[in-house]
């Protein structure tokens, strides 16, 4: 409350108002701090560094998954719940890894590699299937079954790269119907017992199929040799 004003006598006939408050400091009043005027510490630089680190880690993770990878496929991730995503992961074989990453980061990881052919499906929200097995149909079947059971047909494959070639959504049936190693091996053995023309036809099959057959045959011989010792 403002102190009362009073007049002091002077040599002249005039009197001047005098304020006690304006001339004396009240010892019972605690001076207010100006801390609210101090600028807040900037966290933008720290956040940017953390964000950049996470992005670099994601790119490195994608690169690691591409090692010994036979097929990289994108699937439409939009609309999938966390629970559905967990269920899907549980149904995939151990040789197939499912990763959620931004298109820009995946594109950075595959730049300059044979996987760069995946560019056409870098749209929308994608999750990524990394197949580390030659048994492509077995790797893709769980996801196809998942779509059917959950009635999520719209969350189809957005594209994939196999042996350096890009396969669009309409071409995935080709990948899903590739013969298995056992089927190729059986086909080769059958042709060896048949006419020479059948053998020629098998040998003229795609190089990948022949390589798979030869690998299987070598493995079989090694197992037989090991069992005889």
KALIN-V454667 format. One record per residue. RES is the residue in three letters. OMEGA is omega as a letter, one per 30 degrees, with the letter a starting at -180 (* if undefined). NEAR is the number of other C-alpha atoms within 8 Angstrom. Layout:
BEGIN
((RES,OMEGA,NEAR) (RES,OMEGA,NEAR))
END
This chain:
BEGIN
((UNK,a,2) (UNK,l,4) (UNK,a,7) (UNK,l,6) (UNK,l,8) (UNK,a,7) (UNK,l,8) (UNK,l,8) (UNK,l,6) (UNK,a,7) (UNK,l,4) (UNK,a,5) (UNK,a,5) (UNK,l,6) (UNK,a,9) (UNK,l,6) (UNK,a,8) (UNK,a,8) (UNK,l,10) (UNK,a,9) (UNK,a,9) (UNK,a,6) (UNK,a,6) (UNK,l,6) (UNK,l,6) (UNK,a,6) (UNK,a,5) (UNK,l,4) (UNK,l,5) (UNK,a,5) (UNK,a,4) (UNK,l,4) (UNK,l,5) (UNK,a,6) (UNK,a,5) (UNK,l,5) (UNK,a,5) (UNK,l,6) (UNK,l,4) (UNK,a,4) (UNK,a,4) (UNK,l,5) (UNK,a,6) (UNK,a,6) (UNK,a,7) (UNK,a,7) (UNK,l,8) (UNK,l,8) (UNK,l,8) (UNK,l,8) (UNK,l,8) (UNK,l,8) (UNK,l,8) (UNK,l,8) (UNK,l,9) (UNK,l,8) (UNK,l,8) (UNK,l,10) (UNK,a,12) (UNK,l,9) (UNK,l,8) (UNK,l,10) (UNK,l,10) (UNK,l,7) (UNK,a,10) (UNK,l,9) (UNK,a,6) (UNK,l,6) (UNK,l,11) (UNK,a,11) (UNK,l,13) (UNK,a,14) (UNK,l,12) (UNK,l,13) (UNK,a,13) (UNK,a,13) (UNK,a,9) (UNK,l,8) (UNK,l,4) (UNK,l,7) (UNK,l,6) (UNK,a,6) (UNK,l,6) (UNK,l,8) (UNK,l,9) (UNK,l,8) (UNK,l,8) (UNK,l,11) (UNK,a,9) (UNK,a,6) (UNK,a,8) (UNK,l,11) (UNK,a,6) (UNK,a,5) (UNK,a,8) (UNK,a,12) (UNK,a,12) (UNK,a,9) (UNK,l,7) (UNK,a,7) (UNK,l,10) (UNK,a,8) (UNK,a,10) (UNK,a,7) (UNK,l,11) (UNK,l,11) (UNK,l,11) (UNK,a,8) (UNK,a,10) (UNK,a,11) (UNK,l,8) (UNK,l,5) (UNK,l,6) (UNK,a,7) (UNK,a,10) (UNK,l,10) (UNK,a,10) (UNK,a,11) (UNK,a,7) (UNK,a,7) (UNK,l,8) (UNK,l,10) (UNK,l,7) (UNK,a,6) (UNK,a,9) (UNK,l,16) (UNK,a,12) (UNK,l,13) (UNK,l,13) (UNK,a,14) (UNK,a,13) (UNK,a,10) (UNK,l,10) (UNK,a,5) (UNK,a,8) (UNK,a,13) (UNK,a,12) (UNK,l,8) (UNK,a,13) (UNK,a,9) (UNK,a,9) (UNK,l,11) (UNK,l,10) (UNK,l,8) (UNK,l,8) (UNK,l,10) (UNK,a,12) (UNK,a,9) (UNK,a,7) (UNK,a,6) (UNK,a,6) (UNK,a,10) (UNK,a,7) (UNK,l,5) (UNK,a,10) (UNK,l,10) (UNK,l,12) (UNK,l,12) (UNK,l,15) (UNK,l,13) (UNK,l,14) (UNK,a,10) (UNK,l,6) (UNK,a,8) (UNK,l,7) (UNK,l,10) (UNK,l,11) (UNK,a,10) (UNK,a,9) (UNK,a,6) (UNK,a,8) (UNK,l,11) (UNK,l,7) (UNK,a,7) (UNK,a,9) (UNK,a,11) (UNK,l,7) (UNK,l,8) (UNK,l,7) (UNK,l,9) (UNK,a,10) (UNK,a,6) (UNK,l,8) (UNK,l,12) (UNK,l,11) (UNK,l,8) (UNK,a,9) (UNK,l,11) (UNK,l,8) (UNK,a,8) (UNK,l,12) (UNK,l,10) (UNK,a,6) (UNK,a,8) (UNK,a,8) (UNK,a,8) (UNK,l,6) (UNK,l,10) (UNK,l,12) (UNK,a,8) (UNK,l,8) (UNK,l,11) (UNK,a,7) (UNK,l,7) (UNK,l,8) (UNK,a,6) (UNK,a,7) (UNK,a,6) (UNK,a,9) (UNK,l,11) (UNK,l,8) (UNK,l,10) (UNK,a,12) (UNK,l,8) (UNK,a,8) (UNK,a,10) (UNK,l,9) (UNK,l,8) (UNK,a,8) (UNK,l,8) (UNK,l,8) (UNK,l,8) (UNK,l,8) (UNK,l,8) (UNK,l,8) (UNK,a,7) (UNK,a,6) (UNK,a,5) (UNK,*,4))
END
